[in-house]
Amino acid sequence: MRVPLRGLYAITPDEADTRALAAKVAAAAAGGIAALQYRNKAADAGLRRSQVEALLPIARAHGVPLIVNDDVELAVACGADGAHLGGTDGDLREARRRLGSAKLLGASCYDRFDLALAAKAAGADYVAFGAAFASPTKPAAVRAPLALFARAHRELGLPVVAIGGITVENAPALLEAGAEALAVITDLFGAPDIAARARAFNALFEAATP
């Protein structure tokens, strides 16, 4: 499942009801996603594991990688397809060692190109910059300018993921700047029709393809 990352990168909302979460993820996958990240900051260790195990069959059925946020050990224990680490979530080189060469490793780089260079050197498969826009999930997050996405697209040699406050309406500016993937929580999983919203995001990528 270590594949080039391009398209809609769905990140799960904090949802305690595993059945409800699975239904939301299934709808997003039916609409079309490039990757799925499991993220639940409100869950304890037991719930996190059970939710990853519930989402894995959905991801497998749709042929998309399931990446675990902030927890390499959980990703390894559950047989997930990779892990994503923030700046305080552990050493990327050690994460690469634990995951092996076949799993995906992503890194949050916020608004800093130097962190992206360090992540690449440590073995990351992609980097994420953000918040691209004001984010309801992280209202105090630093903002990453469009120029950063453009520079990373030109110079980094890794897929560039945009995250933070992304909607169908503001996403085209990020694609034009050079983001290969859009990481979305609220505008996807908060939509009245999740599958239709996923298709709307996919239409933006199709329009952006030369």
C-alpha positions as CSV (number, residue, x, y, z in Angstrom):
1,M,0.0,0.0,0.0
2,R,3.0,2.3,-0.2
3,V,1.8,4.2,-3.2
4,P,2.1,7.8,-4.5
5,L,-0.3,10.0,-2.6
6,R,-2.6,12.2,-4.8
7,G,-6.2,13.0,-4.2
8,L,-8.6,13.4,-1.3
9,Y,-7.0,12.4,2.0
10,A,-9.8,11.7,4.4
11,I,-9.1,12.2,8.1
12,T,-11.6,10.8,10.5
13,P,-13.4,13.1,13.0
14,D,-13.4,12.4,16.8
15,E,-16.3,9.9,16.9
16,A,-16.9,7.7,19.9
17,D,-19.5,5.5,18.2
18,T,-17.5,3.1,16.1
19,R,-20.5,2.0,14.0
20,A,-21.3,5.6,13.1
21,L,-17.6,6.2,12.3
22,A,-17.5,3.2,10.1
23,A,-20.6,4.3,8.2
24,K,-19.1,7.7,7.6
25,V,-15.8,6.3,6.4
26,A,-17.7,3.8,4.1
27,A,-19.6,6.7,2.6
28,A,-16.4,8.7,2.0
29,A,-14.7,5.6,0.4
30,A,-17.7,5.1,-1.8
31,G,-17.4,8.6,-3.1
32,G,-13.7,8.2,-3.7
33,I,-10.7,8.8,-1.5
34,A,-7.0,8.4,-2.1
35,A,-6.1,7.6,1.5
36,L,-7.7,7.4,5.0
37,Q,-6.1,8.6,8.2
38,Y,-7.5,7.4,11.5
39,R,-7.4,10.3,14.0
40,N,-9.3,10.4,17.3
41,K,-7.8,12.7,19.9
42,A,-10.7,12.0,22.4
43,A,-10.4,8.1,22.4
44,D,-8.6,5.9,24.9
45,A,-6.2,3.2,23.7
46,G,-8.8,0.5,23.7
47,L,-11.3,2.5,21.5
48,R,-8.5,3.6,19.2
49,R,-7.5,0.0,18.5
50,S,-11.0,-1.2,18.0
51,Q,-11.8,1.6,15.6
52,V,-8.7,1.0,13.6
53,E,-9.6,-2.7,13.4
54,A,-13.2,-1.7,12.3
55,L,-11.9,0.6,9.6
56,L,-9.3,-1.6,8.1
57,P,-11.7,-3.9,6.2
58,I,-13.4,-0.8,4.7
59,A,-10.1,0.6,3.5
60,R,-9.1,-2.8,2.1
61,A,-12.3,-3.2,0.2
62,H,-11.8,0.2,-1.5
63,G,-8.1,-0.3,-2.1
64,V,-7.0,2.7,-0.1
65,P,-4.2,2.9,2.6
66,L,-5.2,3.3,6.2
67,I,-2.7,5.5,8.1
68,V,-2.8,5.9,11.9
69,N,-2.2,9.4,13.3
70,D,0.4,9.8,16.0
71,D,0.8,6.1,17.0
72,V,3.3,4.0,15.2
73,E,2.9,1.1,17.6
74,L,-0.9,1.0,17.0
75,A,-0.3,1.0,13.2
76,V,2.1,-1.9,13.5
77,A,0.0,-3.9,15.9
78,C,-3.1,-3.6,13.7
79,G,-1.4,-4.1,10.4
80,A,-2.3,-0.7,9.2
81,D,-0.6,0.7,6.1
82,G,1.4,3.4,7.8
83,A,1.6,6.2,10.3
84,H,1.5,10.0,10.4
85,L,3.5,11.9,13.0
86,G,3.3,15.5,14.2
87,G,6.3,17.4,15.4
88,T,6.1,16.1,19.0
89,D,4.9,12.5,18.2
90,G,8.2,10.7,18.0
91,D,11.3,10.4,15.9
92,L,10.7,9.9,12.2
93,R,13.8,7.7,11.7
94,E,12.7,5.4,14.4
95,A,9.2,5.4,13.0
96,R,10.6,4.4,9.6
97,R,12.5,1.6,11.3
98,R,9.5,0.3,13.1
99,L,7.2,0.5,10.1
100,G,9.7,-1.1,7.6
101,S,10.2,-0.1,4.0
102,A,6.7,-1.1,2.8
103,K,4.6,1.1,4.9
104,L,3.7,4.8,4.5
105,L,5.2,7.4,6.8
106,G,3.9,11.0,6.8
107,A,5.0,14.0,8.7
108,S,3.4,17.3,9.7
109,C,5.6,20.2,8.8
110,Y,3.3,23.1,9.6
111,D,4.6,26.2,7.9
112,R,8.3,25.2,7.8
113,F,10.2,24.0,4.7
114,D,13.2,23.0,6.8
115,L,11.0,20.4,8.7
116,A,10.0,19.0,5.3
117,L,13.6,18.6,4.3
118,A,14.4,16.9,7.5
119,A,11.3,14.6,7.2
120,K,12.4,13.6,3.7
121,A,15.9,12.8,5.0
122,A,14.4,10.7,7.8
123,G,12.4,8.5,5.3
124,A,9.0,10.2,5.1
125,D,6.9,9.4,2.1
126,Y,4.9,12.6,2.1
127,V,4.8,15.9,4.0
128,A,1.8,17.9,5.2
129,F,1.7,21.7,5.5
130,G,-1.0,23.6,7.3
131,A,-3.2,25.1,8.4
132,A,-3.8,26.1,4.8
133,F,-6.9,28.1,6.0
134,A,-8.6,28.8,9.3
135,S,-9.3,25.4,10.8
136,P,-12.3,24.5,13.0
137,T,-10.3,21.5,14.3
138,K,-7.2,23.5,15.2
139,P,-8.3,27.2,15.4
140,A,-4.9,28.3,16.8
141,A,-2.8,26.5,14.2
142,V,-0.1,28.4,12.3
143,R,-1.0,29.2,8.7
144,A,1.0,27.9,5.8
145,P,1.1,30.3,2.8
146,L,0.4,29.1,-0.7
147,A,3.9,30.0,-1.6
148,L,5.1,27.2,0.7
149,F,3.1,24.6,-1.2
150,A,4.5,25.9,-4.5
151,R,8.1,25.8,-3.2
152,A,7.7,22.2,-1.9
153,H,6.1,21.1,-5.1
154,R,9.1,22.5,-7.1
155,E,11.9,21.5,-4.8
156,L,11.0,18.7,-2.4
157,G,10.5,15.6,-4.6
158,L,7.7,14.2,-2.3
159,P,4.0,14.4,-2.4
160,V,2.8,17.6,-0.7
161,V,-0.4,17.4,1.4
162,A,-2.4,20.4,2.4
163,I,-4.4,20.4,5.6
164,G,-6.5,22.8,7.7
165,G,-9.8,24.5,6.9
166,I,-10.0,23.0,3.4
167,T,-13.4,23.1,1.6
168,V,-14.5,22.4,-1.9
169,E,-14.7,26.2,-2.4
170,N,-11.1,27.1,-1.4
171,A,-9.3,23.9,-2.5
172,P,-8.6,24.9,-6.1
173,A,-6.1,27.5,-4.9
174,L,-4.1,24.7,-3.2
175,L,-4.1,22.5,-6.2
176,E,-3.0,25.3,-8.4
177,A,-0.2,26.0,-5.9
178,G,1.1,22.4,-6.2
179,A,-0.6,20.4,-3.4
180,E,-0.9,16.8,-4.5
181,A,-3.4,15.8,-1.8
182,L,-6.0,17.5,0.3
183,A,-6.4,16.3,3.9
184,V,-10.0,17.1,5.0
185,I,-12.0,16.4,8.1
186,T,-14.9,18.8,8.6
187,D,-15.9,19.7,5.1
188,L,-16.0,16.0,4.2
189,F,-17.4,14.2,7.3
190,G,-19.6,17.1,8.3
191,A,-21.3,17.2,4.9
192,P,-25.0,16.2,4.6
193,D,-24.0,13.7,1.9
194,I,-20.5,12.5,2.5
195,A,-20.1,10.4,-0.7
196,A,-21.3,13.4,-2.8
197,R,-18.8,15.7,-1.1
198,A,-16.0,13.2,-1.8
199,R,-17.0,13.1,-5.4
200,A,-17.0,17.0,-5.5
201,F,-13.4,17.0,-4.2
202,N,-12.5,14.4,-6.8
203,A,-13.9,16.5,-9.6
204,L,-11.5,19.3,-8.5
205,F,-8.5,16.9,-9.0
206,E,-9.9,15.8,-12.4
207,A,-10.2,19.4,-13.5
208,A,-6.7,20.1,-12.3
209,T,-5.1,17.2,-14.3
210,P,-3.3,18.5,-17.4
